Amino acid sequence: MGLLRPYCKEYARKGASQKKLIRPDNTAVIRPDNTAIIRPDNTAIIRPDNTVVIRPDNTAVIRPDNTAVIRPNNTAIIRPDNTVVIRPDNTAIIRPDNTVVIRPDNTAVIRPDNTAIIRPDNTAVIRPNNTAIIRPDNTAVIRPDNTAIIRPDNTAVIRPDNTAIIRPDNTAVIRPDNTAVIRPNNTAVIRPDNTVVM
């Protein structure tokens, strides 16, 4: 952007050596190096290094290192390392390590280790170890050790030791000791001592 240096009596009096720039409304914004950048609405935002980045709506967002990233709607979200990731709708979700994972609908689910697993419907189920198992209907059942066994109908039965035995009709009977005996007709009767009568 060029510098606006309108000629006027005051400018002539001061002399070019002072590099004082006058705005149309006869006011001036002067930088330490005696230069000024003026916006169409006759205002200026100046950075510590004496430079300015101007947005179409005549505003600027400045980062600590004196640079700016501008989004189409003239707003910016800035990360601690002075970088920015912008989504199509001009919003961003930022992780502690300053990276972002974005879903098609412009939203993100972030895990503690700063990664995300996204399902087709743009949702995610996250386990403590930051992994996810997703079923065809976009749901997941997670065991305490962060694993899951999924049945054909997208349901799961989980035992305390985190294992499951599944019957053809997609059901399971589990004994207190975490074992199961399944009968041909896919049913089981379990006794208190954890034995089964078929």
C-alpha positions in Angstrom: 0.0 0.0 0.0 1.4 3.4 -0.9 1.8 6.3 1.4 -0.6 9.1 1.2 1.2 12.4 1.2 -1.3 15.1 0.3 0.2 18.5 -0.3 -1.0 21.2 2.1 0.3 24.3 3.8 1.1 22.5 7.0 3.1 19.9 5.2 5.0 22.6 3.3 5.7 24.4 6.6 7.0 21.3 8.3 9.1 20.3 5.4 9.7 16.9 3.9 12.5 16.1 6.2 10.1 15.5 9.1 8.1 13.1 6.9 4.9 14.1 8.5 1.9 12.6 6.6 -1.4 14.4 6.8 -4.7 12.7 6.3 -7.6 14.2 4.4 -9.2 15.2 7.7 -5.9 17.0 8.5 -4.8 14.6 11.2 -1.8 12.4 11.0 -0.8 9.0 12.5 3.0 8.9 12.7 5.2 5.9 13.2 8.5 6.1 15.1 10.4 6.2 11.8 8.2 9.1 10.9 6.2 7.3 8.3 2.5 6.5 8.3 0.2 4.1 6.4 -3.3 5.4 6.0 -6.4 3.4 5.4 -9.3 4.5 3.2 -11.3 5.6 6.2 -8.3 7.7 7.2 -7.2 5.6 10.2 -4.1 3.5 10.7 -3.0 0.6 12.9 0.7 0.5 13.5 2.8 -2.4 14.6 5.8 -2.2 16.9 8.1 -2.8 13.9 6.4 0.1 12.2 4.5 -1.9 9.6 0.9 -2.5 9.2 -1.4 -5.0 7.5 -4.8 -3.7 6.5 -7.9 -5.7 5.9 -10.6 -4.8 3.4 -12.8 -3.4 6.2 -9.9 -1.3 7.2 -9.0 -3.1 10.4 -6.0 -5.3 11.2 -5.2 -8.1 13.5 -1.6 -8.2 14.6 0.4 -11.1 16.0 3.2 -10.8 18.6 5.8 -11.2 15.9 4.1 -8.3 14.1 2.6 -10.2 11.2 -1.0 -10.8 10.5 -3.1 -13.5 8.8 -6.4 -12.3 7.4 -9.5 -14.3 6.6 -12.0 -13.6 3.9 -14.4 -12.1 6.5 -11.5 -10.0 7.7 -11.0 -11.8 11.1 -8.2 -14.0 12.3 -7.6 -16.5 15.0 -4.0 -16.6 16.1 -2.1 -19.4 17.8 0.7 -18.9 20.4 3.3 -19.5 17.8 1.8 -16.8 15.7 0.3 -19.1 13.0 -3.3 -19.6 12.2 -5.5 -22.3 10.6 -8.7 -21.1 9.0 -11.8 -23.1 8.1 -14.1 -22.4 5.2 -16.5 -20.7 7.5 -13.6 -18.6 8.8 -13.4 -20.2 12.2 -10.7 -22.4 13.7 -10.3 -24.8 16.6 -6.7 -24.9 17.8 -4.9 -27.6 19.7 -2.2 -27.1 22.3 0.5 -27.9 19.8 -1.1 -25.4 17.5 -2.4 -27.8 14.9 -6.1 -28.4 14.0 -8.2 -31.2 12.6 -11.2 -30.1 10.7 -14.3 -32.0 9.8 -16.4 -31.5 6.6 -18.9 -29.4 8.5 -16.1 -27.3 9.8 -16.1 -28.6 13.4 -13.5 -30.7 15.1 -13.2 -33.1 18.0 -9.8 -33.1 19.5 -8.1 -35.7 21.6 -5.6 -35.0 24.5 -2.7 -36.0 22.2 -4.1 -33.5 19.7 -5.3 -36.0 17.2 -8.9 -36.8 16.1 -10.7 -39.6 14.5 -13.8 -38.5 12.6 -16.8 -40.6 11.5 -18.7 -40.1 8.3 -21.4 -38.2 10.1 -18.7 -35.9 11.4 -18.7 -37.1 15.0 -16.1 -39.1 16.9 -15.8 -41.3 19.9 -12.5 -41.0 21.7 -10.9 -43.5 24.1 -8.6 -42.6 27.0 -5.6 -43.8 24.9 -6.8 -41.6 22.2 -8.0 -44.3 19.8 -11.4 -45.1 18.6 -13.3 -48.0 17.0 -16.2 -47.0 14.9 -19.1 -49.1 13.8 -20.8 -48.9 10.4 -23.7 -46.9 12.0 -21.1 -44.5 13.3 -21.3 -45.5 17.0 -18.8 -47.3 19.1 -18.7 -49.3 22.3 -15.5 -49.0 24.2 -14.0 -51.3 26.9 -12.0 -50.1 29.9 -8.8 -51.1 28.2 -9.9 -49.1 25.2 -10.7 -52.0 22.9 -14.1 -53.1 21.6 -15.7 -56.2 20.0 -18.5 -55.3 17.7 -21.2 -57.6 16.5 -22.7 -57.7 13.0 -25.7 -55.6 14.2 -23.3 -53.1 15.5 -23.7 -53.8 19.1 -21.3 -55.4 21.6 -21.3 -57.1 24.9 -18.3 -56.6 27.0 -17.0 -58.6 29.9 -15.1 -57.2 32.9 -11.9 -58.6 31.6 -12.7 -56.9 28.4 -13.4 -59.9 26.2 -16.7 -61.0 24.7 -18.1 -64.2 23.2 -20.8 -63.6 20.7 -23.5 -65.9 19.6 -24.8 -66.2 16.0 -27.9 -64.2 17.0 -25.6 -61.5 18.2 -26.2 -62.0 21.9 -23.9 -63.3 24.6 -24.3 -64.7 28.1 -21.5 -63.9 30.4 -20.6 -65.6 33.7 -19.1 -63.8 36.7 -15.7 -65.3 36.0 -15.9 -63.8 32.6 -16.4 -67.0 30.6 -19.4 -68.0 28.6 -20.8 -71.3 27.3 -23.2 -71.1 24.5 -25.7 -73.7 23.5 -26.7 -74.7 20.0 -29.9 -72.7 20.2 -27.8 -69.8 21.3 -29.0 -69.7 24.9 -27.2 -70.6 28.1 -28.1 -71.2 31.7 -25.5 -70.2 34.2 -25.2 -71.4 37.8 -24.0 -69.4 40.7 -20.7 -71.4 40.7 -20.2 -70.3 37.2 -20.9 -73.6 35.5 -23.5 -74.1 32.9 -26.3 -76.6 32.3 -27.4 -76.9 28.7 
